[in-house]
Amino acid sequence: MIWDMETKKAWDPLTYIAYVVSQAHSWGRTTLRDGTTRFCRSSLQLGGSEHAPLNLWSIVLLTGAPDPRYYEPFEQMVCAGLLPGFLEIYIERDLKLGLSRI
C-alpha cells in the first residue's frame, strides 16, 4: 500500500501534499517494457526563499526483499506517534479509514 500511496502522490501532488504544492500538472503516463511507469510532472512547491531556494526530494528505493536499512525513519515516526501528512491523506481518502490520536 505504501507503493500505491507513493505513486498516487507522485502523479497527483495537489491531493496528497497540498500543504507543499500550489500548482501541479502530470501527463504522458506510459508503461515501459519492464512494467515500470514513466510520466512527466511540473509543479510549484514551497522551499526556501526567492534568494535561497531549496530543492528537497524523497527517493523511493525498490529492493528485491525487505531491507532493514530503510526502516529507521518510519520507526522513528511511529515512536513519535506521527505520520507524514500525505500518508494520513492516503489512509483517509483512499483506504476510507478514519484516524484519531489518543
N, C-alpha and C positions, 0 to 999 in steps of 0.2 A: 504494500500500500504506500510505503514511502516513495518508491519509484513512481507510482501513479501520481502522487501529490507533486513530486518534483517536475514531472513532465507537464502537468497542468499549469503549475506556477510559471514554468519557462514559456509556455505558449500564451498564457493569459495573466500577465503580472498585475494588471489593473484589478483583477478579482482577488488574487492571493497576497499581494504586497502593495495594496493601495496606499499604505502609510509611507511608502518609499517612492512609488511610481506615480507621476502625474499624467503621462501620456504614453501609450504603447500601441503598437500595431505588429501583428505577426502575419506572415504569408509564405507561400511556397512550400508547404509541408510535403515531403517526399520520403517514401520508404526506400532505403537502399537495398542492394542485393543481400547484404549480410543481416538484414532485418532491422537495422538501426534507422532512426528517423532524423531527417535534417530539415531545418527551416530557417528562415530569416526573421529577425525581430529588430525593431527600433523602439527605443523608449527614452523618456526623460525621467531621470531619477535624482533624488536628493543625494548630495555627497559633497562635503567641504564647502568652500565658498567660491565666489567668482574668481578670486585671485589665487586660491589654493585648492583647486578641485581634487576630490578623491575618487578613486575608482576601485571599489571593493567587490570581489567576486567570490562566490562559493562554487566549488567544483564538485561534481558528482563522480565518484570513483566506482567503477564496476569491477568487482572481483569475482573470481570463479567460485569462491566459498566465503563464508563469514570471516572477516579479518578483524581481530580484537583491537588493532591499532586505531580503528576508526570509531570505536565505541565510546571513548572517554568524553568527548564533548556532549554526547547525548546523556551519558550517565550523570555528568555534572548538572545538566538542566533538570533532570529528574530529581536529583538530590535537592536542588533549589526549589522544586515544586513549580517549575516554569516550562512552558512550551513556546517555541517561536510562534509569532502571530500567524504566519502562513499555515502552520500545522493546525492551529486551532480553527482557522477558517476552513481548511480541508475537512477536518473531523465534523464540524457543524454543518457545513454546506453540502459536501459530497457524501459523507457517511451518514448524515442526518442523525447525529448523536449530540446530545446536549453536554456541555462541560460546566463544571462548577468547582470552585475552590473551597475546601473545607477549612 
